[in-house]
Structure formats: C-alpha cells, structure tokens
Amino acid sequence: MVFKINPKSKYAGKLEKEKELKRLGMHSFHRYYGKLIPAIPLCFIKEFSKENDLVFDPFSGSGTTAVEAMANGRNFIGFEINPLSQNIAEIKTSKLNPELLEKINTEILNLIKNKDYEVSENDLPFLINRDHWFKDFVQRDLIRIKKAVDEFFDDYKNKDIDKNLYKKFYLMTISAILRNVSNADTRHVFPGVSKRMRKLEEEGKIHIDVIGSFERGVKKRATYYSDYKYDNSAKIILGDSSQTDMEFLRDKVDLIVTNPPYISSVRYIETLKLEMYWLEYIKNNQEYSDLAHKMLGNDRLSKKECENLEYTKYAEINSLIDNIKEKDLKNAKIIGEFFNKIEKVIKNMSIVLKSGGKAVIKISDSKVKKTKIETGRLMTLIAENYGFKLFDVFLDEINNNSRSLTTARNTYSDIITHDYIIIWEKI
C-alpha cells in the first residue's frame, strides 16, 4: 500500500474556500468538544454527492455532518453510541417549526416565571459533589425549568406534532446552558472549578442567571431551524457502529463523511459528564463506567482488563502493540482494541457504500509512550481489505486558536497540529 500525502490536492484548496464561509447557526446549538469543523462535511457533500443522495456517518457525534447534509438537500443516516450526543444530533436535524417554538417558548417561560414550583431533594439528580458543581439556587432553578417543561407537554393537546420531539428541544437547551450556569470553567474541555473561576467568584464578577440563560437559549435556538429549506430527512440511530448489522443499508449510501475518535485522546464522555448526570442519561457511577467502556478509544481500563492483549490480523499493527506493551500494558491493550473495533466499522462502511462512492475520513496520528501511531495510514491498510482504494490524502492544518484541538488532547496523545483528510473510493 502506498500512503503518500498529496501536496497538490485540489480538495485542499476547495476545503480552504469552504472554511471562509459563515457557518450555520445550528452548529452552535450545543457545546461539543472535538467535533468536525462544518467546512469539512460541507466541502465533500458538495463535491461527492447531489441532492437527495444519502450521506452516512458511523460516528455522528453532535451531528455536524448530519446538519450539513440536511441544509444542503441530502438525506442522512448515522450512528452514535452516546445517548446525549445522539439526542443533540437528533434535535439539531429535526424540522421543528420556528413559529410554533416561539409560541411554546412564551408559554413555558410564563410557567417558569409565574408558578412557584417546589423543589425537593428527590427532584435532584445523582451527581457526586453536586453542590461543588452547582450553587443551590442554580439547582433549584434548573429543576423549576424542567418541571415547567414537563407540565407544559403533559397538558399539550396538539396532535399534529411529535410533542416528545418538541419537548426534547427544551431538554437539549437545558443541557446546552448547563455548563454556563455551573461553577465549572467554560474555557476548559473537562469540567473543573479552576483558579480563574475561584478568583472571579471572590471578586464578585460571576453573575449567574439560570432563567435568563434558558430564555435566551430557547429564543435563539428556535431561529436555527429556518436554515432547513429542503424536503429531506435525517436519522441518527443510538448504537455502536462496530457492532450493528448493516445489511439494511447495503449499497444504499452515496457518501460517507466521518471523524472517528482518536486513540486514547479525549475522554469524550468526561467532557459531557455534568450534562449527562443532570439529565439522567447516566444515573450512577456504574452506568458512567459501562458507557465509557463501550466507546472507541476508551482508556478507562483496569489492570485486570489489560492482562489479555488484543491482537489484529495485521502484522504491522501487532508489531506496534508488542512495542508498546514493553512500556505500558494498558496502552498496548487500547491500541489493539481500537484497531479491532475500527476494522468492524470499516467493514460496515464497505457494506453500506455504493460502488464508486467516496468515504472521507478526518483523522490524526497519535503518540503513545513516545511511539507514533499512524492511525490514518493503518486504517487505510485495513480499508484495502474491504474493497476500498486510496483516492486522495492531504493535510489539514489545525487552527492554533482551537483549544479543544491543540491543548485538550495533549494530556493523552501529544499536541495535534494537523489532521489528515483521507478519501477512499469503494471499488
């Protein structure tokens, strides 16, 4: 296999032009670390698909590819293993009526402001050190908002809409404002009460308005749906794309655009910890641990779990595993598990994609115990066994001002200065 960077790739220039365009407001619905910049799916949706084609993403995340597909007249289907992420992506790609949302906003906000909801300890979700993360009045206000949303939709009589979907809009807005009204530093990838926040608190410079944040949040987000002008649809399935039988999608997908998790890079579940506990997607530490273990690139492994290494069908990858195990057994386990799972995803990508269709992957090398892991090249090696050929590959430089991409990952996998944009074609 020849894996060589194309310094003259025409797609690199096209991507740079797309980066200059104003992005859709919907991409700002919810904070989400490590997500694709919208220009990447936009560029290749324009380049490799046409209206009403089907776009697929096995790692949908918060729905960046899905949003661009919807806004550009394509249909979308994808998978996401994290239930909160799946709900964020679902609500971002649902065709809610902006005018109806405005009316519902008014009624829910009136309930919040005019009704005296009682809040007991039983109303509050499980979260270790909850009082560390949220001031008492913030907790009460968040529950008051949730009770108003529940009451409104329990009594809502409009049978012409999916009221559960509309209700989810308000729950996802609660999730979206949660970090801003917490004690955690919004500048940090992982939740943490920083020295900066403590200093601001001491100086009296922190002013939290939960109800105001929610009001501004729902009003602004209601306007985002006007970006969808085509008669197309999106479906984001809650599930593991490495474990799902994809026969129902065989040869139906026109284009794949995806950004797989990186090896031992960002603990994605930890970045959304407060939101997931508060909205009760996870209700105890065991559920948190169970979900973390299912996620690709997971590094939350016990010593016992690392006793049995996972090897692959590929000598070069196995050699890496052997090299790493001499330094760190845990990381050797992570690498083997990562490539075995990613192989299953690539196999499913081959099943769903039409012959001649393109798969566009954004990925970066990783560094584990000072050993370089050429993830994109090794994924391409695997892909050749499943009917793909390398069509093009070029470097995409990362903006130095992007905290989540340059500094957040260095704890685990060294600072990443560029990604690879790899394009495979199904033979």
ROZA-325631 format. One record per residue (C-alpha): residue number from 0; residue in one letter; y, x, z. Coordinates in Angstrom, 3 decimals, decimal comma, always signed. Layout:
   i aa        Y        X        Z
 NUM  A        Y        X        Z
...
END
This chain:
   i aa        Y        X        Z
   0  M   +0,000   +0,000   +0,000
   1  V   +3,484   +1,231   -0,896
   2  F   +6,153   +0,044   +1,549
   3  K   +9,417   +1,545   +0,407
   4  I  +12,955   +0,420   +1,204
   5  N  +14,814   -0,711   -1,897
   6  P  +18,382   +0,644   -1,519
   7  K  +19,450   -1,215   -4,668
   8  S  +18,002   -4,608   -3,793
   9  K  +20,113   -7,338   -5,387
  10  Y  +19,242   -9,586   -2,466
  11  A  +21,039   -7,299   -0,011
  12  G  +24,322   -7,937   -1,821
  13  K  +23,676  -11,669   -2,008
  14  L  +22,969  -11,765   +1,714
  15  E  +26,226   -9,971   +2,484
  16  K  +28,137  -12,611   +0,493
  17  E  +26,459  -15,404   +2,441
  18  K  +27,461  -13,736   +5,703
  19  E  +31,106  -14,186   +4,716
  20  L  +30,777  -17,985   +4,567
  21  K  +31,659  -20,195   +7,505
  22  R  +28,505  -21,285   +9,260
  23  L  +27,643  -24,899  +10,055
  24  G  +28,751  -26,260  +13,408
  25  M  +25,192  -27,397  +14,161
  26  H  +24,155  -23,771  +14,696
  27  S  +26,364  -23,792  +17,800
  28  F  +24,610  -26,765  +19,397
  29  H  +22,743  -24,629  +21,941
  30  R  +22,854  -21,004  +23,071
  31  Y  +19,700  -19,233  +21,859
  32  Y  +19,066  -15,512  +22,012
  33  G  +17,507  -13,512  +19,212
  34  K  +17,893  -16,244  +16,607
  35  L  +18,358  -15,695  +12,900
  36  I  +21,873  -15,471  +11,587
  37  P  +22,224  -18,575   +9,366
  38  A  +23,103  -16,475   +6,309
  39  I  +19,500  -15,242   +6,043
  40  P  +17,772  -18,600   +5,509
  41  L  +20,778  -19,877   +3,545
  42  C  +20,624  -16,963   +1,115
  43  F  +16,926  -17,290   +0,361
  44  I  +16,835  -21,077   +0,374
  45  K  +19,406  -20,906   -2,419
  46  E  +17,570  -18,084   -4,182
  47  F  +13,925  -19,170   -3,994
  48  S  +13,939  -22,970   -3,725
  49  K  +15,506  -26,066   -5,220
  50  E  +16,496  -29,491   -3,939
  51  N  +13,660  -31,478   -2,292
  52  D  +11,436  -28,383   -2,008
  53  L   +9,566  -27,850   +1,252
  54  V  +10,615  -24,920   +3,466
  55  F   +8,346  -23,679   +6,276
  56  D   +8,896  -21,595   +9,393
  57  P   +5,951  -20,783  +11,697
  58  F   +8,380  -19,577  +14,403
  59  S  +11,072  -22,250  +14,277
  60  G  +12,879  -21,261  +17,475
  61  S  +16,042  -23,330  +17,824
  62  G  +15,849  -24,426  +14,187
  63  T  +18,159  -22,108  +12,236
  64  T  +16,021  -22,180   +9,082
  65  A  +15,455  -25,906   +9,552
  66  V  +19,190  -26,646   +9,789
  67  E  +19,956  -24,687   +6,610
  68  A  +17,115  -26,415   +4,774
  69  M  +18,417  -29,830   +5,836
  70  A  +22,037  -29,059   +4,986
  71  N  +21,060  -27,834   +1,523
  72  G  +18,871  -30,709   +0,419
  73  R  +15,469  -29,200   +1,185
  74  N  +12,734  -30,657   +3,364
  75  F  +11,432  -28,659   +6,293
  76  I   +8,355  -28,302   +8,435
  77  G   +7,837  -25,770  +11,180
  78  F   +6,105  -24,928  +14,425
  79  E   +7,490  -23,911  +17,791
  80  I   +5,469  -23,146  +20,922
  81  N   +8,286  -23,509  +23,468
  82  P   +8,841  -27,233  +24,224
  83  L  +12,558  -26,832  +24,970
  84  S  +13,111  -24,843  +21,769
  85  Q  +11,170  -27,453  +19,808
  86  N  +13,353  -30,227  +21,242
  87  I  +16,542  -28,291  +20,452
  88  A  +15,389  -27,778  +16,860
  89  E  +14,318  -31,410  +16,561
  90  I  +17,628  -32,819  +17,739
  91  K  +19,602  -30,389  +15,553
  92  T  +17,752  -31,629  +12,474
  93  S  +17,692  -35,353  +13,266
  94  K  +20,023  -37,507  +11,218
  95  L  +21,851  -39,175  +14,070
  96  N  +24,796  -41,417  +13,278
  97  P  +28,050  -39,705  +14,388
  98  E  +29,911  -43,014  +14,736
  99  L  +27,159  -44,525  +16,874
 100  L  +27,079  -41,393  +19,022
 101  E  +30,820  -41,768  +19,626
 102  K  +30,295  -45,323  +20,909
 103  I  +27,381  -44,288  +23,133
 104  N  +29,420  -41,336  +24,410
 105  T  +32,112  -43,721  +25,638
 106  E  +29,655  -45,992  +27,442
 107  I  +27,712  -43,181  +29,118
 108  L  +30,890  -41,407  +30,205
 109  N  +32,168  -44,673  +31,684
 110  L  +28,956  -44,979  +33,707
 111  I  +29,286  -41,416  +34,975
 112  K  +32,927  -41,821  +35,987
 113  N  +32,799  -45,329  +37,401
 114  K  +29,388  -45,618  +39,045
 115  D  +28,554  -43,970  +42,355
 116  Y  +25,043  -42,638  +41,789
 117  E  +23,280  -41,483  +44,921
 118  V  +21,585  -38,093  +44,680
 119  S  +18,697  -37,198  +46,998
 120  E  +16,602  -34,050  +47,309
 121  N  +13,805  -35,823  +45,449
 122  D  +16,071  -36,151  +42,396
 123  L  +16,489  -32,393  +42,119
 124  P  +14,036  -30,345  +40,016
 125  F  +11,903  -27,496  +41,284
 126  L  +13,641  -24,154  +40,843
 127  I  +13,226  -21,153  +43,109
 128  N  +16,562  -20,275  +44,722
 129  R  +18,163  -23,331  +43,160
 130  D  +21,195  -23,008  +45,438
 131  H  +21,631  -19,430  +44,254
 132  W  +21,913  -20,595  +40,663
 133  F  +23,924  -23,792  +41,118
 134  K  +26,607  -24,890  +43,538
 135  D  +25,820  -28,038  +45,467
 136  F  +28,397  -30,195  +43,662
 137  V  +27,128  -28,914  +40,294
 138  Q  +23,606  -30,034  +41,145
 139  R  +24,839  -33,467  +42,168
 140  D  +26,962  -33,882  +39,030
 141  L  +24,121  -32,832  +36,739
 142  I  +21,843  -35,420  +38,343
 143  R  +24,580  -38,072  +38,083
 144  I  +24,841  -37,361  +34,345
 145  K  +21,070  -37,589  +33,942
 146  K  +20,962  -40,884  +35,841
 147  A  +23,700  -42,351  +33,668
 148  V  +21,843  -41,321  +30,515
 149  D  +18,591  -42,822  +31,856
 150  E  +20,289  -46,072  +32,852
 151  F  +22,067  -46,483  +29,531
 152  F  +18,953  -46,023  +27,419
 153  D  +16,734  -48,070  +29,749
 154  D  +19,056  -51,012  +29,045
 155  Y  +19,808  -50,232  +25,381
 156  K  +18,778  -53,109  +23,092
 157  N  +19,428  -51,712  +19,593
 158  K  +16,011  -51,844  +17,926
 159  D  +17,278  -50,359  +14,658
 160  I  +17,350  -46,825  +16,024
 161  D  +14,955  -44,470  +17,756
 162  K  +16,554  -44,632  +21,191
 163  N  +14,321  -41,841  +22,528
 164  L  +15,751  -39,561  +19,858
 165  Y  +19,314  -40,509  +20,711
 166  K  +18,561  -40,009  +24,399
 167  K  +17,254  -36,541  +23,590
 168  F  +20,665  -35,688  +22,114
 169  Y  +22,186  -36,150  +25,577
 170  L  +19,412  -34,248  +27,341
 171  M  +19,820  -31,320  +24,954
 172  T  +23,564  -31,382  +25,570
 173  I  +22,874  -31,137  +29,314
 174  S  +20,675  -28,136  +28,523
 175  A  +23,399  -26,654  +26,320
 176  I  +26,076  -26,749  +29,053
 177  L  +23,764  -25,752  +31,898
 178  R  +24,364  -22,004  +31,824
 179  N  +28,133  -22,543  +31,656
 180  V  +28,166  -24,609  +34,855
 181  S  +25,723  -22,362  +36,712
 182  N  +26,533  -19,251  +38,744
 183  A  +24,857  -17,075  +36,098
 184  D  +26,887  -14,754  +33,895
 185  T  +27,110  -16,255  +30,403
 186  R  +27,596  -12,774  +28,953
 187  H  +24,070  -11,773  +29,942
 188  V  +20,931  -12,520  +27,958
 189  F  +18,856  -13,191  +31,059
 190  P  +20,161  -15,437  +33,857
 191  G  +21,739  -13,386  +36,605
 192  V  +24,612  -13,653  +39,076
 193  S  +26,454  -10,461  +38,150
 194  K  +29,037   -8,368  +39,986
 195  R  +31,585   -9,652  +37,460
 196  M  +30,848  -13,262  +38,412
 197  R  +30,975  -12,490  +42,140
 198  K  +34,340  -10,803  +41,699
 199  L  +35,719  -13,734  +39,710
 200  E  +34,439  -16,049  +42,420
 201  E  +36,170  -14,026  +45,132
 202  E  +39,406  -14,089  +43,139
 203  G  +39,235  -17,854  +42,738
 204  K  +39,021  -17,609  +38,946
 205  I  +35,905  -19,709  +38,443
 206  H  +36,603  -23,392  +37,877
 207  I  +33,525  -25,463  +37,057
 208  D  +33,949  -28,991  +35,730
 209  V  +30,476  -30,388  +35,066
 210  I  +31,530  -33,843  +33,906
 211  G  +34,296  -32,390  +31,733
 212  S  +31,894  -29,880  +30,165
 213  F  +29,433  -32,663  +29,369
 214  E  +32,163  -34,887  +27,937
 215  R  +33,484  -32,151  +25,668
 216  G  +29,922  -31,200  +24,759
 217  V  +28,773  -34,613  +23,554
 218  K  +32,001  -35,336  +21,687
 219  K  +31,893  -32,047  +19,804
 220  R  +28,185  -32,150  +19,030
 221  A  +28,384  -35,692  +17,676
 222  T  +30,569  -34,386  +14,842
 223  Y  +27,972  -31,849  +13,682
 224  Y  +25,761  -34,491  +12,044
 225  S  +28,297  -35,125   +9,308
 226  D  +27,085  -31,862   +7,710
 227  Y  +23,879  -33,590   +6,569
 228  K  +24,554  -35,324   +3,264
 229  Y  +21,144  -35,270   +1,552
 230  D  +18,233  -37,672   +1,781
 231  N  +15,689  -35,195   +3,096
 232  S  +13,802  -34,635   +6,331
 233  A  +12,674  -32,046   +8,857
 234  K   +9,685  -31,976  +11,173
 235  I   +9,284  -29,436  +13,967
 236  I   +5,810  -29,538  +15,472
 237  L   +5,205  -28,433  +19,054
 238  G   +2,357  -25,973  +18,755
 239  D   +1,093  -22,443  +18,201
 240  S   +1,210  -21,485  +14,523
 241  S   -1,502  -18,876  +15,103
 242  Q   -3,954  -21,483  +16,421
 243  T   -3,247  -24,552  +14,256
 244  D   -5,438  -25,678  +11,371
 245  M   -3,006  -25,694   +8,424
 246  E   -5,254  -27,421   +5,878
 247  F   -2,977  -30,478   +5,948
 248  L   -0,272  -28,264   +4,407
 249  R   -2,395  -26,336   +1,916
 250  D   -0,365  -25,332   -1,155
 251  K   +2,498  -27,704   -0,257
 252  V   +5,159  -25,218   +0,845
 253  D   +7,652  -23,786   -1,656
 254  L   +9,318  -21,179   +0,568
 255  I   +8,779  -19,542   +3,964
 256  V  +11,661  -18,022   +5,927
 257  T  +10,862  -16,746   +9,397
 258  N  +11,818  -14,365  +12,183
 259  P   +8,710  -13,567  +14,255
 260  P   +9,109  -12,434  +17,863
 261  Y   +9,237   -8,675  +18,240
 262  I   +6,649   -6,646  +20,124
 263  S   +7,462   -6,508  +23,839
 264  S  +11,109   -7,082  +23,008
 265  V  +12,901  -10,020  +24,631
 266  R  +11,086  -12,269  +27,084
 267  Y  +12,329  -15,322  +25,235
 268  I  +11,090  -17,753  +27,859
 269  E  +13,123  -15,972  +30,533
 270  T  +16,378  -16,436  +28,618
 271  L  +15,914  -20,229  +28,931
 272  K  +14,479  -20,252  +32,437
 273  L  +17,236  -22,290  +34,100
 274  E  +17,291  -24,906  +31,342
 275  M  +13,509  -25,291  +31,275
 276  Y  +13,210  -25,760  +35,022
 277  W  +16,210  -28,067  +35,299
 278  L  +14,987  -30,392  +32,529
 279  E  +11,432  -30,101  +33,890
 280  Y   +9,748  -28,693  +30,831
 281  I   +8,144  -26,462  +33,416
 282  K   +7,676  -27,751  +36,962
 283  N   +6,261  -24,790  +38,841
 284  N   +5,657  -21,056  +38,568
 285  Q   +2,145  -21,505  +37,178
 286  E   +3,387  -23,592  +34,260
 287  Y   +6,015  -20,944  +33,557
 288  S   +3,373  -18,213  +33,561
 289  D   +0,969  -20,234  +31,403
 290  L   +3,597  -20,803  +28,711
 291  A   +4,709  -17,159  +28,790
 292  H   +1,118  -16,059  +28,163
 293  K   +0,877  -18,203  +25,037
 294  M   +3,960  -16,705  +23,411
 295  L   +3,662  -13,968  +20,798
 296  G   +4,782  -10,570  +22,062
 297  N   +4,277  -11,562  +25,694
 298  D   +4,336   -8,647  +28,131
 299  R   +3,684  -10,586  +31,330
 300  L   +0,171   -9,244  +31,808
 301  S   -1,723   -8,464  +34,989
 302  K   -3,637   -5,225  +35,472
 303  K   -6,915   -7,102  +35,127
 304  E   -5,849   -8,664  +31,824
 305  C   -5,279   -5,190  +30,393
 306  E   -8,784   -3,938  +31,128
 307  N  -10,186   -5,224  +27,826
 308  L   -8,120   -3,963  +24,918
 309  E   -7,846   -5,934  +21,707
 310  Y   -8,532   -4,031  +18,518
 311  T   -7,879   -5,225  +14,985
 312  K   -9,534   -4,950  +11,557
 313  Y   -7,043   -2,229  +10,599
 314  A   -7,698   +1,445  +11,324
 315  E   -4,017   +2,368  +11,343
 316  I   -3,182   -0,260  +13,952
 317  N   -6,197   +0,699  +16,023
 318  S   -5,058   +4,314  +15,959
 319  L   -1,706   +3,186  +17,398
 320  I   -3,499   +1,263  +20,132
 321  D   -5,546   +4,327  +21,050
 322  N   -2,425   +6,479  +21,081
 323  I   -0,557   +4,084  +23,359
 324  K   -3,451   +3,491  +25,748
 325  E   -3,336   +7,139  +26,783
 326  K   +0,201   +6,498  +28,052
 327  D   +0,125   +2,863  +29,084
 328  L   -2,824   +0,462  +29,035
 329  K   -0,620   -2,634  +29,254
 330  N   +1,369   -1,799  +26,136
 331  A   -1,807   -0,960  +24,235
 332  K   -3,074   -4,440  +25,103
 333  I   +0,217   -6,016  +23,972
 334  I   +0,099   -4,281  +20,567
 335  G   -3,467   -5,310  +19,817
 336  E   -2,855   -8,882  +20,888
 337  F   +0,362   -9,061  +18,846
 338  F   -1,216   -7,958  +15,571
 339  N   -4,296  -10,151  +16,013
 340  K   -2,086  -13,202  +16,544
 341  I   +0,288  -12,292  +13,733
 342  E   -2,696  -11,918  +11,385
 343  K   -3,679  -15,525  +12,116
 344  V   -0,117  -16,641  +11,373
 345  I   -0,076  -14,697   +8,092
 346  K   -3,383  -16,294   +7,117
 347  N   -1,853  -19,721   +7,748
 348  M   +1,237  -18,760   +5,768
 349  S   -1,024  -17,979   +2,826
 350  I   -2,782  -21,320   +3,176
 351  V   +0,411  -23,395   +3,087
 352  L   +2,423  -21,491   +0,457
 353  K   +2,155  -22,355   -3,219
 354  S   +1,094  -19,682   -5,683
 355  G   +4,166  -17,744   -6,762
 356  G   +6,080  -18,856   -3,678
 357  K   +8,054  -16,390   -1,571
 358  A   +7,814  -15,598   +2,135
 359  V  +10,930  -13,986   +3,630
 360  I  +10,484  -12,211   +6,963
 361  K  +13,137  -10,689   +9,188
 362  I  +11,566   -8,124  +11,484
 363  S  +12,335   -4,759  +13,033
 364  D  +10,393   -1,713  +14,091
 365  S   +9,695   -1,389  +17,799
 366  K   +9,405   +1,609  +20,038
 367  V   +6,736   +1,543  +22,727
 368  K   +6,410   +4,508  +25,083
 369  K   +8,402   +6,580  +22,575
 370  T   +5,928   +5,661  +19,830
 371  K   +7,378   +3,948  +16,766
 372  I   +5,650   +0,737  +15,706
 373  E   +6,457   -0,038  +12,072
 374  T   +5,928   -3,746  +12,530
 375  G   +7,121   -4,910   +9,118
 376  R   +5,078   -2,360   +7,208
 377  L   +1,963   -3,147   +9,237
 378  M   +2,481   -6,885   +8,767
 379  T   +2,717   -6,244   +5,023
 380  L   -0,540   -4,294   +5,200
 381  I   -2,167   -7,360   +6,759
 382  A   -0,497   -9,742   +4,281
 383  E   -2,081   -7,961   +1,318
 384  N   -5,467   -9,128   +2,604
 385  Y   -4,319  -12,738   +2,383
 386  G   -3,068  -12,979   -1,162
 387  F   +0,454  -11,613   -0,747
 388  K   +2,117   -8,743   -2,559
 389  L   +5,323   -6,971   -1,568
 390  F   +8,146   -8,327   -3,712
 391  D  +11,126   -6,535   -2,129
 392  V  +12,276   -4,983   +1,134
 393  F  +15,723   -3,855   +2,245
 394  L  +17,618   -3,023   +5,417
 395  D  +19,961   -5,466   +7,108
 396  E  +22,329   -3,690   +9,470
 397  I  +22,931   -5,413  +12,823
 398  N  +26,485   -6,093  +13,893
 399  N  +27,375   -3,693  +16,711
 400  N  +29,183   -6,520  +18,479
 401  S  +25,979   -8,534  +18,858
 402  R  +24,953   -8,160  +22,493
 403  S  +21,731  -10,106  +22,121
 404  L  +20,502   -7,881  +19,313
 405  T  +21,682   -4,410  +20,286
 406  T  +21,623   -4,285  +24,055
 407  A  +19,294   -7,050  +25,145
 408  R  +16,189   -5,584  +23,604
 409  N  +16,586   -2,013  +24,719
 410  T  +15,001   -2,728  +28,112
 411  Y  +11,687   -3,171  +26,390
 412  S  +11,828   -1,824  +22,905
 413  D  +14,829   +0,505  +22,473
 414  I  +18,116   -0,442  +20,824
 415  I  +17,654   -2,026  +17,401
 416  T  +20,278   -1,026  +14,843
 417  H  +18,821   -2,725  +11,770
 418  D  +16,226   -5,228  +10,657
 419  Y  +14,045   -5,283   +7,598
 420  I  +14,271   -8,214   +5,237
 421  I  +10,820   -8,278   +3,697
 422  I   +9,954  -10,564   +0,790
 423  W   +6,335  -11,257   -0,041
 424  E   +5,109  -13,206   -3,046
 425  K   +1,880  -15,182   -2,994
 426  I   -0,287  -14,103   -5,874
END
